């Protein structure tokens, strides 16, 4: 819970860092208040959808009970894949309703999420190693790779080398890929490799965001050569 709360604060800080004095937001009169309102509402939507996804993946009649569904002590668990997709759908409708630049929000939130994923995985991996769990090493490696990816994508985002939305979709693709790799390595360290619905969902999400990224880049290149 402590790591999760710290990661939440890290995410908000990165969003602030990316959105402060952003020329697209300045041009379209998007305020920091609007950015953080979008972020706060989105976080609650993501958590709810992620919790719902966990219930679907680990279906049990007891989990349908509202007291159990919202109890993270007696029955903790979230589906990151469901949460990410739910967040994108929320962002699409919310920005459309508020007349905000959807693609720019995708870039900022997704890049911020990738950095947060890196920090969360490193801290979670250290905690696992202290508890003498072998999966800690794969979590730390996944976290370091996420931070490296963030560094590269942050540079691309600031230099405007890609079309709006492309950086965000690639960030989400990379995040899903790292989740899959970390889970596979963790299971291999325990000398087992089991199919899970979360692994399947992560693979679907990874392919989805790769397609969306390629679509954004295709139209960008098409526009340049038109």
MARBA-3410 file (N, C-alpha, C, O; in Angstrom, 1 decimal):
226
0.8,-1.2,0.0,0.0,0.0,0.0,0.9,1.3,0.0,0.6,2.2,-0.7 ~ 2.0,1.2,0.8,2.9,2.4,0.8,3.5,2.6,-0.5,3.6,3.8,-0.9 ~ 4.0,1.6,-1.1,4.6,1.7,-2.5,3.6,2.2,-3.5,4.0,3.1,-4.3 ~ 2.4,1.8,-3.4,1.3,2.2,-4.3,1.1,3.7,-4.1,0.9,4.4,-5.1 ~ 1.0,4.2,-2.9,0.7,5.6,-2.6,1.9,6.5,-3.1,1.7,7.5,-3.7
3.1,6.0,-2.9,4.3,6.7,-3.3,4.3,6.8,-4.8,4.6,7.9,-5.4 ~ 3.9,5.7,-5.5,3.9,5.7,-7.0,2.9,6.7,-7.5,3.1,7.3,-8.5 ~ 1.7,6.8,-6.8,0.7,7.7,-7.2,1.2,9.1,-7.2,0.9,9.9,-8.1 ~ 1.9,9.5,-6.1,2.5,10.8,-6.0,3.6,11.1,-7.1,3.7,12.2,-7.7 ~ 4.3,10.0,-7.4,5.3,10.1,-8.5,4.7,10.4,-9.8,5.1,11.2,-10.6
3.6,9.7,-10.1,2.8,9.9,-11.3,2.4,11.3,-11.5,2.5,12.0,-12.5 ~ 1.8,11.9,-10.4,1.3,13.3,-10.4,2.4,14.3,-10.7,2.3,15.2,-11.4 ~ 3.6,14.0,-10.1,4.7,14.9,-10.2,5.2,14.9,-11.7,5.5,15.9,-12.3 ~ 5.3,13.7,-12.3,5.7,13.6,-13.7,4.7,14.3,-14.6,5.1,15.0,-15.6 ~ 3.4,14.1,-14.4,2.4,14.8,-15.2,2.6,16.3,-15.1,2.5,17.0,-16.0
2.8,16.7,-13.9,3.0,18.2,-13.6,4.3,18.6,-14.4,4.2,19.7,-15.1 ~ 5.3,17.9,-14.4,6.6,18.2,-15.1,6.4,18.3,-16.6,6.9,19.2,-17.2 ~ 5.6,17.4,-17.1,5.4,17.3,-18.6,4.4,18.4,-19.0,4.5,18.9,-20.1 ~ 3.4,18.7,-18.2,2.3,19.6,-18.7,2.6,21.1,-18.4,2.1,21.9,-19.1 ~ 3.5,21.3,-17.4,3.9,22.7,-17.1,4.5,23.4,-18.3,5.6,22.9,-18.8
4.0,24.5,-18.8,4.5,25.2,-19.9,4.5,24.5,-21.2,5.3,24.8,-22.1 ~ 3.7,23.4,-21.3,3.6,22.7,-22.6,3.0,23.6,-23.7,1.9,24.2,-23.4 ~ 3.7,23.7,-24.8,3.2,24.7,-25.8,1.8,24.4,-26.4,1.1,25.3,-26.8 ~ 1.5,23.0,-26.5,0.2,22.7,-27.0,-0.9,23.1,-26.0,-1.9,23.6,-26.4 ~ -0.7,22.8,-24.8,-1.6,23.2,-23.7,-1.8,24.8,-23.7,-2.9,25.3,-23.5
-0.6,25.5,-23.8,-0.7,26.9,-23.8,-1.5,27.4,-25.0,-2.3,28.4,-24.8 ~ -1.3,26.8,-26.1,-1.9,27.3,-27.3,-3.5,27.0,-27.3,-4.3,27.8,-27.8 ~ -3.8,25.9,-26.6,-5.2,25.6,-26.5,-5.9,26.0,-25.2,-7.0,25.5,-24.8 ~ -5.1,26.8,-24.4,-5.6,27.3,-23.1,-6.0,26.2,-22.1,-7.0,26.3,-21.4 ~ -5.2,25.1,-22.1,-5.4,24.0,-21.1,-4.7,24.4,-19.9,-3.5,24.6,-19.9
-5.4,24.5,-18.8,-4.8,24.9,-17.5,-4.3,23.6,-16.7,-4.7,22.5,-17.0 ~ -3.4,23.9,-15.7,-2.9,22.8,-14.9,-4.1,22.2,-14.1,-4.1,21.0,-13.8 ~ -5.1,23.1,-13.7,-6.2,22.6,-13.0,-7.0,21.5,-13.8,-7.4,20.5,-13.3 ~ -7.1,21.8,-15.1,-7.8,20.9,-16.0,-7.0,19.6,-16.1,-7.6,18.5,-16.2 ~ -5.7,19.7,-16.2,-4.8,18.5,-16.3,-5.0,17.6,-15.1,-5.1,16.4,-15.2
-4.9,18.2,-13.9,-5.0,17.4,-12.7,-6.4,16.9,-12.4,-6.6,15.8,-11.8 ~ -7.4,17.7,-12.8,-8.8,17.1,-12.7,-8.9,15.9,-13.5,-9.5,14.9,-13.1 ~ -8.4,16.0,-14.8,-8.5,14.8,-15.7,-7.7,13.6,-15.1,-8.1,12.5,-15.1 ~ -6.5,13.9,-14.5,-5.7,12.9,-13.9,-6.4,12.2,-12.7,-6.4,11.0,-12.6 ~ -6.9,13.0,-11.8,-7.6,12.5,-10.6,-8.8,11.6,-10.9,-8.9,10.5,-10.4
-9.7,12.1,-11.8,-10.8,11.3,-12.2,-10.4,10.0,-12.9,-10.9,9.0,-12.6 ~ -9.3,10.2,-13.7,-8.8,9.0,-14.5,-8.3,7.9,-13.6,-8.5,6.7,-13.8 ~ -7.6,8.3,-12.5,-7.0,7.4,-11.6,-8.0,6.5,-10.9,-7.9,5.3,-10.8 ~ -9.1,7.2,-10.5,-10.2,6.4,-9.8,-10.9,5.5,-10.8,-11.3,4.4,-10.5 ~ -11.1,6.0,-12.1,-11.7,5.1,-13.1,-10.8,3.9,-13.4,-11.3,2.8,-13.4
-9.5,4.1,-13.5,-8.5,3.1,-13.8,-8.5,2.0,-12.6,-8.5,0.8,-12.9 ~ -8.5,2.5,-11.4,-8.5,1.6,-10.2,-9.8,0.7,-10.2,-9.8,-0.5,-9.9 ~ -10.9,1.4,-10.5,-12.2,0.6,-10.5,-12.2,-0.4,-11.6,-12.6,-1.6,-11.3 ~ -11.8,0.0,-12.8,-11.8,-1.0,-13.9,-10.8,-2.1,-13.7,-11.0,-3.2,-14.0 ~ -9.6,-1.7,-13.1,-8.6,-2.7,-12.8,-9.1,-3.7,-11.8,-8.8,-4.9,-11.9
-9.8,-3.2,-10.8,-10.4,-4.1,-9.8,-11.4,-5.0,-10.4,-11.5,-6.2,-10.1 ~ -12.3,-4.5,-11.3,-13.3,-5.2,-12.0,-12.6,-6.3,-12.9,-13.1,-7.4,-12.9 ~ -11.5,-5.9,-13.5,-10.8,-6.9,-14.4,-10.2,-8.0,-13.5,-10.3,-9.2,-14.0 ~ -9.7,-7.7,-12.3,-9.2,-8.8,-11.5,-10.3,-9.8,-11.1,-10.1,-11.0,-11.0 ~ -11.5,-9.2,-10.8,-12.6,-10.1,-10.4,-13.0,-11.0,-11.6,-13.3,-12.2,-11.4
-13.0,-10.4,-12.8,-13.3,-11.2,-14.0,-12.3,-12.3,-14.2,-12.6,-13.5,-14.5 ~ -11.0,-12.0,-14.0,-9.9,-13.0,-14.3,-9.9,-14.0,-13.2,-9.5,-15.2,-13.4 ~ -10.3,-13.7,-12.0,-10.2,-14.6,-10.8,-11.7,-14.8,-10.3,-11.9,-14.5,-9.1 ~ -12.6,-15.1,-11.2,-14.0,-15.1,-10.8,-14.3,-15.9,-9.6,-14.0,-17.1,-9.5 ~ -15.0,-15.3,-8.6,-15.4,-16.0,-7.4,-16.7,-15.2,-7.0,-16.7,-14.0,-6.9
-17.7,-15.9,-6.7,-19.0,-15.3,-6.3,-18.8,-14.4,-5.1,-19.6,-13.4,-5.0 ~ -17.9,-14.7,-4.2,-17.7,-13.8,-3.0,-17.2,-12.4,-3.4,-17.4,-11.5,-2.8 ~ -16.4,-12.4,-4.5,-15.8,-11.1,-5.0,-16.9,-10.1,-5.5,-16.7,-8.9,-5.5 ~ -18.1,-10.7,-5.8,-19.1,-9.8,-6.3,-19.8,-9.0,-5.1,-20.3,-7.9,-5.3 ~ -19.6,-9.6,-3.9,-20.1,-8.8,-2.8,-19.4,-7.5,-2.6,-18.2,-7.5,-2.6
-20.1,-6.4,-2.6,-19.5,-5.0,-2.6,-18.5,-4.9,-1.4,-17.5,-4.2,-1.6 ~ -18.8,-5.5,-0.3,-17.9,-5.4,0.8,-16.6,-6.1,0.6,-15.5,-5.7,1.0 ~ -16.6,-7.1,-0.2,-15.4,-7.9,-0.6,-14.7,-7.2,-1.8,-13.5,-7.1,-1.9 ~ -15.5,-6.7,-2.7,-15.0,-6.1,-4.0,-14.2,-4.9,-3.6,-13.1,-4.7,-4.2 ~ -14.6,-4.1,-2.7,-13.9,-2.9,-2.3,-12.9,-3.1,-1.2,-12.3,-2.1,-0.7
-12.8,-4.3,-0.7,-11.9,-4.5,0.4,-10.5,-5.0,-0.2,-10.4,-6.1,-0.7 ~ -9.5,-4.2,-0.1,-8.2,-4.5,-0.6,-7.3,-5.2,0.5,-6.2,-5.5,0.2 ~ -7.9,-5.4,1.6,-7.2,-6.1,2.7,-7.5,-7.6,2.7,-6.5,-8.4,2.7 ~ -8.7,-7.9,2.7,-9.1,-9.3,2.7,-8.9,-10.0,1.3,-8.6,-11.2,1.3 ~ -9.1,-9.2,0.2,-8.9,-9.8,-1.1,-8.3,-8.8,-2.1,-9.0,-8.2,-2.9
-7.0,-8.6,-1.9,-6.3,-7.6,-2.8,-6.1,-8.1,-4.2,-6.1,-9.3,-4.4 ~ -6.0,-7.1,-5.1,-5.7,-7.5,-6.5,-6.3,-6.6,-7.5,-7.4,-6.1,-7.4 ~ -5.5,-6.3,-8.6,-5.9,-5.5,-9.7,-5.4,-6.1,-11.0,-4.4,-6.8,-11.0 ~ -6.1,-5.8,-12.1,-5.6,-6.2,-13.4,-5.1,-4.9,-14.1,-5.9,-4.0,-14.5 ~ -3.8,-4.8,-14.2,-3.2,-3.6,-14.9,-3.7,-3.4,-16.3,-4.0,-2.3,-16.7
-3.9,-4.5,-17.0,-4.3,-4.4,-18.4,-5.7,-3.8,-18.5,-5.9,-3.0,-19.4 ~ -6.6,-4.3,-17.7,-8.0,-3.8,-17.7,-8.0,-2.3,-17.3,-8.7,-1.5,-17.9 ~ -7.2,-2.0,-16.3,-7.1,-0.6,-15.9,-6.6,0.4,-17.0,-7.1,1.5,-17.1 ~ -5.6,0.0,-17.7,-5.0,0.8,-18.7,-6.0,1.1,-19.9,-6.2,2.2,-20.3 ~ -6.6,0.0,-20.3,-7.6,0.1,-21.4,-8.8,1.0,-20.9,-9.3,1.8,-21.6
-9.2,0.7,-19.7,-10.3,1.6,-19.1,-9.9,3.0,-19.0,-10.8,3.9,-19.3 ~ -8.7,3.3,-18.7,-8.2,4.7,-18.6,-8.2,5.4,-20.0,-8.6,6.5,-20.1 ~ -7.8,4.6,-21.0,-7.8,5.2,-22.4,-9.2,5.5,-22.8,-9.5,6.6,-23.4 ~ -10.2,4.6,-22.6,-11.6,4.8,-22.9,-12.1,6.0,-22.2,-12.8,6.9,-22.8 ~ -11.8,6.1,-20.9,-12.3,7.3,-20.1,-11.7,8.6,-20.7,-12.4,9.5,-20.8
-10.4,8.5,-21.0,-9.7,9.7,-21.5,-10.3,10.2,-22.8,-10.5,11.4,-23.0 ~ -10.7,9.2,-23.6,-11.3,9.5,-24.9,-12.6,10.3,-24.7,-12.8,11.3,-25.4 ~ -13.5,9.8,-23.9,-14.8,10.4,-23.7,-14.6,11.7,-22.9,-15.3,12.7,-23.2 ~ -13.8,11.7,-21.9,-13.6,12.9,-21.0,-13.1,14.1,-21.8,-13.6,15.2,-21.8 ~ -12.0,13.9,-22.6,-11.4,14.9,-23.4,-12.3,15.4,-24.5,-12.4,16.6,-24.8
-13.1,14.5,-25.1,-14.0,14.9,-26.1,-15.1,15.8,-25.5,-15.5,16.8,-26.1 ~ -15.6,15.4,-24.3,-16.7,16.2,-23.7,-16.2,17.5,-23.2,-16.9,18.5,-23.3 ~ -14.9,17.6,-22.8,-14.4,18.9,-22.3,-13.6,19.7,-23.4,-13.1,20.7,-23.1 ~ -13.6,19.1,-24.6,-12.9,19.7,-25.7,-11.4,19.9,-25.4,-10.9,21.0,-25.6 ~ -10.8,18.9,-24.9,-9.4,18.9,-24.6,-8.6,18.0,-25.6,-9.2,17.1,-26.2
-7.3,18.3,-25.9,-6.5,17.5,-26.8,-6.2,16.1,-26.4,-5.3,15.9,-25.6 ~ -7.0,15.2,-26.9,-6.9,13.8,-26.4,-5.5,13.2,-26.6,-4.9,12.7,-25.6 ~ -4.9,13.4,-27.8,-3.6,12.7,-28.1,-2.5,13.3,-27.2,-1.6,12.5,-26.8 ~ -2.6,14.6,-26.9,-1.6,15.2,-26.0,-1.7,14.6,-24.6,-0.7,14.4,-23.9 ~ -2.9,14.4,-24.1,-3.1,13.8,-22.8,-2.6,12.4,-22.8,-2.0,12.0,-21.8
-2.8,11.7,-23.8,-2.4,10.3,-23.9,-0.8,10.2,-23.8,-0.3,9.4,-23.0 ~ -0.1,11.1,-24.5,1.3,11.2,-24.4,1.8,11.4,-23.0,2.6,10.7,-22.4 ~ 1.2,12.5,-22.3,1.7,12.8,-21.0,1.4,11.8,-20.0,2.2,11.4,-19.2 ~ 0.2,11.3,-20.0,-0.2,10.3,-19.0,0.5,9.0,-19.2,0.9,8.3,-18.2 ~ 0.7,8.6,-20.4,1.3,7.3,-20.7,2.8,7.3,-20.4,3.3,6.4,-19.8
3.5,8.4,-20.7,4.9,8.5,-20.4,5.1,8.6,-18.9,6.0,8.0,-18.3 ~ 4.2,9.3,-18.2,4.2,9.4,-16.8,4.0,8.0,-16.1,4.6,7.7,-15.1 ~ 3.0,7.3,-16.7,2.7,6.0,-16.2,3.9,5.0,-16.4,4.2,4.2,-15.5 ~ 4.7,5.2,-17.5,5.8,4.3,-17.7,6.9,4.6,-16.7,7.5,3.6,-16.1 ~ 7.1,5.9,-16.3,8.1,6.2,-15.3,7.6,5.6,-13.9,8.4,5.1,-13.2
6.3,5.8,-13.7,5.8,5.3,-12.4,5.9,3.8,-12.3,6.2,3.2,-11.3 ~ 5.7,3.1,-13.5,5.8,1.6,-13.5,7.2,1.2,-13.1,7.5,0.3,-12.4 ~ 8.2,2.0,-13.6,9.6,1.7,-13.3,9.9,1.9,-11.9,10.5,1.0,-11.3 ~ 9.5,2.9,-11.3,9.7,3.2,-9.8,9.0,2.1,-9.0,9.6,1.6,-8.1 ~ 7.7,1.8,-9.4,6.9,0.8,-8.6,7.6,-0.5,-8.7,7.7,-1.2,-7.6
8.0,-0.9,-9.8,8.7,-2.3,-10.0,10.0,-2.4,-9.2,10.3,-3.4,-8.6 ~ 10.8,-1.3,-9.2,12.0,-1.4,-8.5,11.8,-1.5,-7.0,12.4,-2.3,-6.3 ~ 10.9,-0.7,-6.5,10.6,-0.7,-5.1,9.9,-2.0,-4.7,10.3,-2.6,-3.6 ~ 9.0,-2.5,-5.5,8.4,-3.8,-5.3,9.4,-4.9,-5.3,9.3,-5.9,-4.5 ~ 10.3,-4.8,-6.3,11.4,-5.9,-6.4,12.3,-5.9,-5.2,12.6,-7.0,-4.7
12.7,-4.7,-4.7,13.5,-4.7,-3.5,12.7,-5.3,-2.3,13.3,-6.0,-1.5 ~ 11.4,-5.0,-2.2,10.6,-5.5,-1.1,10.6,-7.1,-1.2,10.6,-7.8,-0.2 ~ 10.5,-7.6,-2.5,10.4,-9.0,-2.7,11.7,-9.7,-2.3,11.7,-10.7,-1.7 ~ 12.8,-9.0,-2.7,14.1,-9.6,-2.3,14.3,-9.6,-0.8,14.9,-10.6,-0.3 ~ 13.9,-8.6,-0.1,14.0,-8.6,1.3,13.2,-9.7,2.0,13.5,-10.2,3.0
12.1,-10.0,1.3,11.2,-11.1,1.8,11.7,-12.5,1.2,11.1,-13.5,1.4 ~ 12.9,-12.5,0.6,13.5,-13.7,0.0,12.7,-14.4,-1.0,12.6,-15.6,-1.1 ~ 12.1,-13.5,-1.9,11.3,-14.0,-3.0,12.1,-13.8,-4.3,12.6,-12.7,-4.6 ~ 12.3,-14.9,-5.1,13.2,-14.8,-6.2,12.7,-13.9,-7.3,13.4,-13.5,-8.2 ~ 11.4,-13.6,-7.3,10.8,-12.8,-8.4,11.3,-11.3,-8.3,11.1,-10.6,-9.2
11.9,-11.0,-7.2,12.3,-9.6,-7.0,13.3,-9.1,-8.0,13.3,-8.0,-8.5 ~ 14.2,-10.0,-8.5,15.2,-9.6,-9.5,14.6,-9.2,-10.8,15.0,-8.3,-11.4 ~ 13.6,-10.0,-11.2,12.9,-9.7,-12.5,12.1,-8.4,-12.4,12.0,-7.7,-13.4 ~ 11.6,-8.1,-11.3,10.8,-6.9,-11.1,11.8,-5.7,-11.2,11.4,-4.7,-11.8 ~ 12.9,-5.8,-10.5,13.9,-4.7,-10.6,14.4,-4.5,-12.0,14.5,-3.3,-12.4
14.7,-5.6,-12.7,15.2,-5.4,-14.1,14.1,-4.8,-15.0,14.4,-3.9,-15.8 ~ 12.9,-5.2,-14.8,11.8,-4.6,-15.5,11.6,-3.1,-15.2,11.4,-2.3,-16.1 ~ 11.8,-2.8,-14.0,11.7,-1.4,-13.6,12.8,-0.5,-14.2,12.5,0.6,-14.6 ~ 14.0,-1.0,-14.2,15.2,-0.3,-14.8,14.9,-0.1,-16.3,15.2,1.0,-16.8 ~ 14.4,-1.1,-17.0,14.2,-1.0,-18.4,13.1,0.0,-18.7,13.1,0.7,-19.6
12.1,0.0,-17.8,11.0,1.0,-17.9,11.5,2.4,-17.8,11.1,3.3,-18.5 ~ 12.4,2.7,-16.9,13.0,4.0,-16.7,13.9,4.4,-17.9,13.9,5.5,-18.3 ~ 14.6,3.4,-18.4,15.4,3.7,-19.7,14.5,4.1,-20.8,14.7,5.0,-21.5 ~ 13.4,3.3,-20.9,12.4,3.6,-22.0,11.8,5.0,-21.8,11.6,5.7,-22.7 ~ 11.5,5.3,-20.5,11.0,6.7,-20.2,11.9,7.7,-20.7,11.5,8.7,-21.3
13.2,7.5,-20.4,14.2,8.5,-20.8,14.2,8.8,-22.3,14.3,9.9,-22.7 ~ 14.2,7.7,-23.0,14.2,7.8,-24.5,12.9,8.5,-25.0,12.9,9.4,-25.9 ~ 11.8,8.1,-24.5,10.5,8.6,-24.9,10.3,10.0,-24.5,9.6,10.8,-25.2 ~ 10.8,10.4,-23.3,10.7,11.7,-22.8,11.4,12.7,-23.8,11.0,13.8,-24.1 ~ 12.6,12.2,-24.3,13.4,13.0,-25.2,12.6,13.2,-26.5,12.6,14.3,-27.1
12.0,12.1,-27.0,11.2,12.2,-28.2,10.0,13.1,-28.0,9.7,13.9,-28.9 ~ 9.4,13.0,-26.9,8.2,13.9,-26.6,8.6,15.4,-26.6,7.8,16.2,-27.2 ~ 9.7,15.7,-26.0,10.1,17.1,-25.8,10.5,17.7,-27.2,10.4,18.9,-27.4 ~ 11.1,16.9,-28.0,11.6,17.3,-29.3,10.6,17.2,-30.4,10.8,17.6,-31.6 ~ 9.4,16.7,-30.1,8.3,16.7,-31.1,8.7,15.9,-32.3,8.3,16.3,-33.4
9.4,14.8,-32.2,9.8,14.0,-33.3,8.7,13.1,-33.8,8.6,12.7,-35.0 ~ 7.7,12.8,-33.0,6.6,11.9,-33.3,5.3,12.7,-33.3,5.2,13.7,-32.6 ~ 4.3,12.2,-34.0,3.0,12.9,-33.9,2.4,12.7,-32.5,2.7,11.7,-31.9 ~ 1.6,13.6,-32.1,0.9,13.5,-30.8,0.1,12.2,-30.7,-0.6,11.8,-31.7 ~ 0.3,11.5,-29.6,-0.3,10.2,-29.4,0.6,9.0,-29.6,0.5,8.0,-29.0
1.6,9.2,-30.6,2.5,8.1,-30.9,3.4,7.7,-29.7,3.6,6.6,-29.4 ~ 3.9,8.8,-29.0,4.7,8.5,-27.8,3.9,7.8,-26.8,4.4,6.9,-26.1 ~ 2.7,8.2,-26.6,1.9,7.6,-25.5,1.5,6.2,-25.8,1.7,5.3,-25.0 ~ 1.2,5.9,-27.1,0.8,4.5,-27.4,2.0,3.6,-27.3,1.9,2.4,-26.9 ~ 3.2,4.1,-27.8,4.4,3.3,-27.6,4.8,3.1,-26.2,5.3,2.0,-25.8
4.6,4.1,-25.3,4.8,3.9,-23.9,4.0,2.8,-23.3,4.5,2.0,-22.5 ~ 2.7,2.8,-23.7,1.8,1.8,-23.2,2.2,0.4,-23.7,2.1,-0.6,-23.0 ~ 2.6,0.3,-25.0,3.1,-0.9,-25.6,4.3,-1.4,-24.8,4.3,-2.6,-24.5 ~ 5.2,-0.5,-24.6,6.4,-1.0,-23.9,6.1,-1.4,-22.4,6.7,-2.4,-21.9 ~ 5.2,-0.7,-21.8,4.8,-1.1,-20.4,4.2,-2.4,-20.4,4.5,-3.2,-19.5
3.3,-2.7,-21.3,2.7,-4.1,-21.4,3.7,-5.1,-21.7,3.7,-6.2,-21.1 ~ 4.7,-4.8,-22.6,5.7,-5.8,-22.9,6.6,-6.1,-21.7,6.9,-7.3,-21.5 ~ 6.9,-5.1,-20.9,7.7,-5.3,-19.7,7.0,-6.1,-18.7,7.6,-6.9,-17.9 ~ 5.7,-5.9,-18.6,4.9,-6.7,-17.6,4.9,-8.2,-18.0,5.0,-9.0,-17.1 ~ 4.8,-8.4,-19.3,4.8,-9.8,-19.8,6.2,-10.5,-19.5,6.2,-11.6,-19.0
7.2,-9.7,-19.8,8.6,-10.3,-19.6,8.8,-10.5,-18.1,9.4,-11.6,-17.8 ~ 8.5,-9.6,-17.3,8.7,-9.8,-15.8,7.9,-11.0,-15.3,8.4,-11.7,-14.5 ~ 6.7,-11.2,-15.8,5.9,-12.3,-15.3,6.5,-13.6,-15.7,6.5,-14.6,-15.0 ~ 6.9,-13.7,-17.0,7.5,-14.9,-17.5,8.8,-15.2,-16.8,9.0,-16.4,-16.4 ~ 9.7,-14.3,-16.6,10.9,-14.5,-15.9,10.7,-15.0,-14.5,11.3,-15.9,-14.0
9.7,-14.3,-13.8,9.4,-14.7,-12.4,8.9,-16.2,-12.3,9.3,-16.9,-11.4 ~ 8.1,-16.6,-13.3,7.7,-18.0,-13.3,8.8,-19.0,-13.7,8.8,-20.1,-13.2 ~ 9.7,-18.5,-14.6,10.8,-19.4,-15.0,11.7,-19.6,-13.8,12.3,-20.7,-13.6 ~ 11.9,-18.6,-13.0,12.8,-18.7,-11.8,12.2,-19.7,-10.8,13.0,-20.3,-10.1 ~ 10.9,-19.9,-10.9,10.2,-20.9,-10.0,10.1,-22.2,-10.7,9.4,-23.1,-10.2
10.7,-22.3,-11.9,10.7,-23.5,-12.7,9.3,-23.9,-13.1,8.9,-25.1,-13.1 ~ 8.5,-22.9,-13.5,7.2,-23.2,-14.0,6.8,-22.1,-14.9,7.2,-20.9,-14.7 ~ 5.9,-22.4,-15.9,5.4,-21.3,-16.7,3.9,-21.7,-17.0,3.6,-22.6,-17.8 ~ 3.1,-20.9,-16.3,1.6,-21.2,-16.3,0.9,-20.1,-17.1,1.3,-18.9,-17.0 ~ -0.1,-20.5,-17.9,-0.9,-19.6,-18.6,-1.9,-18.9,-17.5,-2.5,-19.5,-16.7
-1.9,-17.6,-17.6,-2.8,-16.8,-16.7,-3.6,-15.8,-17.6,-3.2,-15.4,-18.7 ~ -4.8,-15.5,-17.1,-5.6,-14.5,-17.9,-5.0,-13.2,-17.9,-5.1,-12.4,-18.9 ~ -4.2,-12.8,-16.9,-3.6,-11.5,-16.9,-2.4,-11.5,-17.9,-2.2,-10.4,-18.5 ~ -1.7,-12.6,-18.1,-0.7,-12.7,-19.1,-1.3,-12.5,-20.5,-0.8,-11.8,-21.4 ~ -2.5,-13.2,-20.7,-3.2,-13.1,-22.0,-3.7,-11.7,-22.2,-3.5,-11.2,-23.3
-4.2,-11.1,-21.2,-4.7,-9.7,-21.3,-3.6,-8.7,-21.6,-3.8,-7.8,-22.4 ~ -2.5,-8.9,-21.0,-1.3,-8.1,-21.2,-0.8,-8.2,-22.7,-0.4,-7.2,-23.3 ~ -0.9,-9.4,-23.2,-0.5,-9.6,-24.6,-1.4,-8.9,-25.6,-1.0,-8.3,-26.6 ~ -2.7,-9.0,-25.3,-3.7,-8.3,-26.1,-3.5,-6.8,-26.1,-3.6,-6.2,-27.1 ~ -3.3,-6.3,-24.9,-3.1,-4.9,-24.7,-1.8,-4.4,-25.5,-1.8,-3.4,-26.1
-0.8,-5.2,-25.4,0.5,-4.9,-26.0,0.3,-4.8,-27.5,0.8,-3.9,-28.2 ~ -0.4,-5.8,-28.1,-0.6,-5.8,-29.6,-1.5,-4.6,-30.0,-1.3,-3.9,-31.0 ~ -2.5,-4.3,-29.1,-3.4,-3.2,-29.4,-2.7,-1.9,-29.5,-2.9,-1.1,-30.4 ~ -1.8,-1.6,-28.5,-1.1,-0.3,-28.5,0.0,-0.3,-29.5,0.3,0.8,-30.0 ~ 0.5,-1.4,-29.9,1.5,-1.4,-31.0,0.8,-1.0,-32.3,1.4,-0.2,-33.1
-0.4,-1.5,-32.5,-1.2,-1.2,-33.7,-1.5,0.3,-33.7,-1.4,1.0,-34.8 ~ -1.9,0.8,-32.6,-2.3,2.2,-32.5,-1.1,3.1,-32.7,-1.2,4.2,-33.4 ~ 0.1,2.7,-32.2,1.3,3.4,-32.5,1.7,3.5,-33.9,2.0,4.5,-34.5 ~ 1.6,2.3,-34.6,2.0,2.2,-36.0,1.0,3.1,-36.8,1.4,3.7,-37.8 ~ -0.2,3.1,-36.4,-1.3,3.8,-37.1,-0.9,5.3,-37.0,-1.1,6.1,-38.0
-0.5,5.8,-35.9,-0.2,7.2,-35.7,1.0,7.6,-36.6,1.0,8.6,-37.2 ~ 2.0,6.7,-36.5,3.2,7.0,-37.3,3.0,6.9,-38.8,3.6,7.6,-39.6 ~ 2.1,6.0,-39.2,1.8,5.9,-40.6,1.2,7.1,-41.2,1.6,7.6,-42.2 ~ 0.2,7.7,-40.4,-0.4,8.9,-40.9,0.5,10.1,-40.8,0.4,11.0,-41.7 ~ 1.4,10.1,-39.9,2.4,11.1,-39.8,3.3,11.2,-41.0,3.5,12.2,-41.7
3.8,10.0,-41.4,4.7,9.9,-42.6,3.9,10.2,-43.8,4.5,10.8,-44.8 ~ 2.7,9.7,-43.9,1.9,10.0,-45.1,1.6,11.5,-45.3,1.7,12.0,-46.4 ~ 1.4,12.2,-44.1,1.2,13.6,-44.2,2.4,14.3,-44.6,2.3,15.3,-45.4 ~ 3.6,13.9,-44.2,4.9,14.5,-44.6,5.2,14.4,-46.1,5.8,15.3,-46.7 ~ 4.8,13.2,-46.6,5.1,13.0,-48.0,4.0,13.4,-49.0,4.1,13.2,-50.2
2.9,13.9,-48.4,1.7,14.3,-49.3,2.1,15.5,-50.1,1.2,16.0,-50.9
END
